[in-house]
Amino acid sequence: MRTPTPRPAPGIIGHNRTMLTPHYCVFPPEGIMDSLLPGWPGCIIRFQTSPAMGARFAQALLIAPAGHGSAGLLDDGLEHFFYVQQGAFTLVAERRTATLGPGGFAYIPVGMAYALAATAAGEARAIWVKRPYVALPGVPAPGLRTGHRDTAAREDNGPRWRHLLLGTRDMSMDFEMNIMCYRPGAHFWCIETHIMEHGLVMLQGQALQLLGRDWHEIWTGDFVWMGPYLPQQIYATGEEVIEYLLYKDVNRDVSFGADARPGA
């Protein structure tokens, strides 16, 4: 008797939300595979975007078991930003030590060695952004910065508001990190088409995101990369406030070289 050929589960095609184009991506978290790096023994790194995709920065989810982290002090010639989602990390940089819990963040400037490790309390997770720093003549480079979303400046606009974590209207910074928040049913007021590039991680909730000519449903944990000039807009759906962490490059003029980097 012939054994029946296994069939895929109903809806396996229709429920695929993953999309990659030359101008944007939508990546649900379950499809992003683990990477292991020599400078981070025992840790898992899940890269969400990088120059291999066409982005001009790299972003990842760092997962560190209790007591694990970087292999001592690291300095790779890049600037770094960490936003803690779970657990707690101990940061050592510039002869300072800080503990970062959920909602805590740190910016490590280019040329500064740092060490980061999960505390003994349990597994810790952080969103990690890194990129080359673009210096501005006559403007000193930024220094080490730490903070928490609850004490960051907040900008309100009715049903929309944002927590200004890093870089807003600061010419020494070449990128911003903000947490954008929308009440259910709220939306951005226009379709954006700007020079800035984005990395978006959904921290909470459900939304419809316009990318180019297509609408995509995004949920908690999803990652979205948006290249320069991509038409984009977001609507908050579901029954809870949506929150997403947003990377944006800013404060630098256009470049005409082979490594042209957009800015604002």
C-alpha positions in Angstrom: 0.0 0.0 0.0 1.4 3.4 -1.0 2.1 5.8 1.8 0.2 9.1 1.3 2.4 12.1 0.6 2.4 14.5 3.5 0.6 17.8 2.8 1.4 21.2 4.2 -0.8 22.6 6.9 -3.8 24.6 5.6 -2.9 28.2 5.1 0.8 27.8 5.2 1.2 30.1 2.2 -1.4 32.6 3.1 0.1 33.2 6.5 3.6 34.1 5.3 4.2 37.7 6.3 7.9 37.8 5.4 8.9 40.2 2.7 12.2 41.5 1.4 12.6 44.0 -1.5 15.5 46.3 -2.4 13.8 49.1 -0.5 12.3 47.5 2.6 11.8 44.3 4.6 9.2 42.8 7.0 10.7 40.1 9.2 8.6 38.2 11.8 10.9 37.2 14.6 10.5 33.4 14.1 12.2 33.5 10.8 15.4 35.2 11.9 18.1 32.6 12.6 20.7 32.5 15.4 24.3 33.8 14.8 27.3 33.1 17.1 30.1 35.7 17.3 33.6 35.1 18.7 33.4 38.3 20.8 30.2 37.2 22.5 30.8 33.7 24.0 27.6 31.9 25.0 25.3 34.6 23.4 22.9 34.5 20.5 22.7 37.3 18.0 19.8 37.5 15.6 20.7 40.0 12.9 17.6 41.9 11.6 19.4 44.1 9.0 22.9 44.8 7.8 24.8 46.3 4.8 24.3 42.9 3.2 20.6 43.8 2.8 21.4 47.3 1.6 21.1 49.1 4.9 23.7 51.5 6.0 23.6 50.3 9.6 23.3 46.9 11.4 20.6 46.0 13.9 20.2 42.8 15.9 18.6 41.2 18.9 21.2 40.2 21.5 20.3 37.3 23.7 22.6 36.7 26.7 22.2 33.9 29.3 22.8 34.9 32.9 26.4 36.0 33.4 27.2 35.9 29.7 28.1 38.8 27.4 31.1 40.3 25.6 34.5 38.7 25.9 36.0 41.6 28.0 36.3 45.1 26.6 35.4 45.5 22.9 36.2 48.3 20.5 35.4 47.6 16.8 35.6 51.2 15.6 31.8 51.6 15.4 29.3 53.5 17.5 26.7 51.3 19.4 23.3 51.6 20.9 21.6 49.0 23.2 18.0 49.0 24.3 17.1 46.5 27.0 13.9 44.5 26.5 14.3 41.8 29.1 16.4 41.1 32.1 19.3 43.3 33.0 22.8 44.0 31.7 25.8 45.4 33.4 27.7 47.9 31.2 31.3 48.9 31.8 32.7 51.8 29.7 35.0 54.8 30.4 35.8 53.5 33.9 32.0 53.6 34.7 29.6 50.8 35.5 25.9 50.9 35.0 23.1 48.4 35.3 20.4 48.6 32.6 17.0 47.0 33.2 14.0 46.8 30.9 13.6 50.1 29.2 17.2 51.1 29.9 19.5 52.1 27.0 23.1 53.0 26.4 25.0 54.8 23.6 28.7 53.9 23.3 30.6 56.4 21.0 33.1 55.4 18.4 36.6 54.7 19.9 35.3 53.8 23.3 35.9 50.2 24.6 33.0 48.7 26.4 31.9 45.4 28.1 28.3 44.3 28.3 27.0 41.2 30.1 23.7 39.9 31.5 23.5 40.0 35.3 23.3 36.8 37.3 19.5 37.2 37.6 18.7 35.5 34.3 18.6 35.8 30.5 18.8 39.3 29.2 17.7 40.6 25.8 18.6 43.9 24.1 18.1 45.5 20.7 21.5 46.4 19.3 22.3 49.0 16.7 25.8 49.7 15.4 27.2 51.7 12.5 30.2 53.9 11.5 30.2 57.4 13.0 30.0 60.3 10.6 32.0 63.1 12.1 30.9 66.8 11.6 33.6 69.4 11.3 33.7 71.7 14.2 31.3 69.6 16.3 32.7 67.4 19.1 31.7 63.8 18.9 29.2 62.6 21.5 30.2 60.8 24.7 28.9 57.9 26.6 25.2 58.1 27.4 22.8 56.0 29.4 19.2 56.5 30.4 15.7 55.0 30.7 12.6 55.4 28.6 10.6 56.5 31.7 12.8 59.5 32.3 13.5 60.4 28.6 11.9 63.5 27.2 8.4 63.0 25.8 6.7 64.7 22.9 2.9 64.6 22.7 0.7 65.0 19.7 -2.8 64.0 20.8 -3.3 60.2 20.0 0.4 60.0 19.1 3.5 60.5 21.3 7.1 59.6 21.4 9.9 59.0 23.9 13.0 60.8 22.7 15.8 58.4 23.8 18.8 59.6 21.8 20.0 62.3 19.4 17.0 64.5 18.9 18.1 67.9 17.7 21.6 67.1 18.8 24.1 67.9 15.9 26.8 65.8 17.4 24.6 62.7 16.8 24.3 61.2 13.4 21.3 59.0 14.3 18.2 59.1 16.6 16.5 56.4 18.6 12.9 57.0 19.6 9.9 55.0 20.9 6.9 55.9 18.9 3.4 55.3 20.5 -0.1 55.4 18.9 -3.5 54.8 20.5 -5.8 52.3 18.8 -7.1 53.8 15.6 -4.5 56.5 15.4 -2.3 57.0 12.3 0.6 59.1 11.1 -0.8 62.2 9.5 0.8 61.8 6.0 2.5 59.3 3.7 6.2 60.0 4.4 8.8 60.1 1.6 12.1 61.3 3.2 15.8 60.8 2.9 16.2 59.1 6.3 16.5 55.3 6.7 14.6 53.4 9.4 14.9 50.3 11.5 11.7 49.5 13.3 11.0 46.9 16.0 7.5 46.5 17.3 7.6 46.5 21.0 3.9 46.1 21.6 0.7 45.9 19.7 -0.5 45.4 16.1 -0.5 47.8 13.1 -0.9 48.2 9.4 2.3 49.6 7.8 2.4 51.1 4.3 5.7 50.3 2.5 5.8 51.5 -1.1 2.4 50.7 -2.6 1.6 47.7 -0.3 0.1 47.4 3.2 1.7 44.9 5.7 0.3 43.8 9.0 3.0 43.9 11.7 2.8 42.5 15.2 4.8 42.6 18.5 8.4 41.4 17.8 8.4 42.1 14.0 11.3 44.0 12.4 10.8 46.4 9.5 13.7 48.1 7.5 12.8 51.1 5.4 15.2 52.5 2.9 15.5 56.2 1.9 12.6 57.8 0.2 10.3 54.8 0.7 6.6 55.9 0.9 5.5 54.9 4.4 2.6 55.3 6.8 1.3 53.4 9.9 -2.1 52.8 11.4 -2.6 51.4 14.9 -5.0 48.4 14.9 -6.0 46.0 17.6 -7.1 47.0 21.1 -3.9 48.3 22.7 -1.5 51.2 22.3 1.3 50.3 19.8 4.9 51.0 20.6 7.9 50.6 18.3 11.6 51.4 18.7 12.7 53.5 15.7 16.2 54.1 14.3 16.7 57.1 12.0 19.8 58.6 10.5 19.9 62.4 10.9 21.9 65.7 10.9 24.3 65.0 8.0 24.4 66.4 4.5 24.1 64.2 1.4 27.2 62.4 0.2 28.1 61.9 -3.5 30.7 59.2 -2.9 30.4 55.5 -3.6 29.5 55.0 0.1 26.8 57.8 0.0 25.0 57.9 3.3 21.6 59.6 3.5 21.0 62.1 6.3 18.7 65.0 7.3 
